[in-house]
Amino acid sequence: MIALSLAEIADITGGRPHDIPDPSVRITGPVVIDSRQVEAGSLFAAFTGEHVDGHDYAERAVASGAAAVLAARPVGVPAIVVADVEKALGALARAVVERLGTDVVALTGSAGKTSTKDLIAQVLQTHAPTVWTPGSLNNEIGLPLTALRATEETRHLVLEMGARGIGHIAYLTGLTPPRIGLVLNVGTAHIGEFGGREQIAQAKGELVEALPAEADGGVAVLNADDPLVRAMSARTKARTVLFGEADDADVRASEVRMTPAGQPSFTLHTPTGCGEVTLRLYGEHHVSNALAAAAVAHVLGMSTPEIATALSGAGTLSRWRMEVTERADGVTIVNDAYNANPESMRAALRALAAMGGPARAGGGRTWAVLGPMAELGDASLAEHDAVGRLAVRLNVSKLVAVGGREASWLQLGAYNEGSWGEESVVVSDAQAAIDLLRSELRPGDVVLVKASRSIGLERVALALLAGGGEVADR
């Protein structure tokens, strides 16, 4: 964060100094919400959670080097006391971003947000100093914490924005007003909470509504291949840049093909030229993500050769998202267990099929170890059934459905599509899946592990990679 005095922070947040002998002391370290992450000169923001009250750790934070605490009540150590810590953190983030004048790039979508954010960050980092959202910290707390990592050297600030309902993205854009807004897609993730895709589109489109007008530099980067996203051009005063495979897309791909390992390769077209790209990521769905990143980079002035080179060198920054590891015995584990929705589940299965094609020729098999997709509401049965059917259509060798009711729906879909006998199986939990795989895997097999985050199915991938027989504690 840029250095600010405690007096300045109190003024920005509307707080009252408590137990601060010298208000001119400056915050020179990061803003953190975990006392274990405190560094010299940090500001510790004390949040009251369901199980832990950060105020109880205020003394420890200061003893570890924090210059002060942002708190909702006096804590016996130097503190700025505010009415609402979350709102104060947001106000501080907005003030810092406004002072810096950095280019803020915000992105949202139903699927692929984190993977695309990681691509954008890696491409822009080759161009100028860039700060981006770590992992999926895309909410009212994670977003300002990311923005507060920016310094005077930061030229690009890339922020992922999530939504659990109408108005959430509008609130986030108020904390860190973006100049460039990217909408990837409108799918069925969280459809049980929103009520329908039209409502999801309404929420995602709040991003483009928040952009400045074209005359003031605002740019909306929209997916030309998603009708609900393309239609958002009518909701913004910003300039619109389209990406996708549509003929009228400003940034598009041609000659898309897959390497033998399942990595996409294509010719990138932008208004300034063409370039060849071969991604280090797995699955054809990453072509759209790469085009989105290329469109943002183009808007920010990078040349097409620079973009193509950077995309070809970009990897995975966030954990458990199509992490591909080959064991010493030749078994390949694909850990995509961070989260799941119908769109990302289908993309992962197609990636598995592409990766397993050459392996099967040598005797290897493809395994889809799938768990429940959460927050689908009334669409849950149909969506799980459809994923089970797709696994059969893609000729996945074996479906291992993990869990309760949703797992039975996955298997039912596979059965109704024509999978009988031992091609699909339901197991009760992660340990049962590990036991089954340990007894049946052989060299050349490719194993995909995927489910909603709340299920914790990454334990299967981690156990298989570690070689241990038991599920580690979460």
Buried (B, 14 or more C-beta within 10 A) or exposed (E): BBEBBBBBBBBBBEBEBBBBEEBEBBBBBBBBBEBEBBEEBBBBBBBEEEEEEBBEBBBBBBEBEBBBBBBBEBBEBBBBBBEEBBBBBBBBBBBBBEEBEBBBBBBBBBBBBBBBBBBBBBBBBBBBBBBBBBBBBBBBBBBBBBBBBBBEEBBBBBBBBBBEEBEBBBBBBEBBBBBBBBBBBBBBBBBBBBBEBEBBBBBBBBBBBBBBEBEEBBBBBBBBBBEBBBEBBEBBBBBBBBBBBBEEBBBBBEEEEBBEEBBBBBBBBBEEEEBBBBBBBBBBBBBBBBBBBBBBBBBBEBBBBBBBBBBBEBEBBBEBBBBBEEBEEBBBBBBBBBBBBBBBBBBBBBBBBBBBBBBBEEEBBBBBBBBBBBBBBEBBBEBBBBBBBBBBEBEBBBBBBBBEEBBBBBBBBBBEBEBEEEBBBBBEBBBBBBBBBEEEBEBBBBBBBBBBBEBBBBBBBBBBBEEEEEBEEE
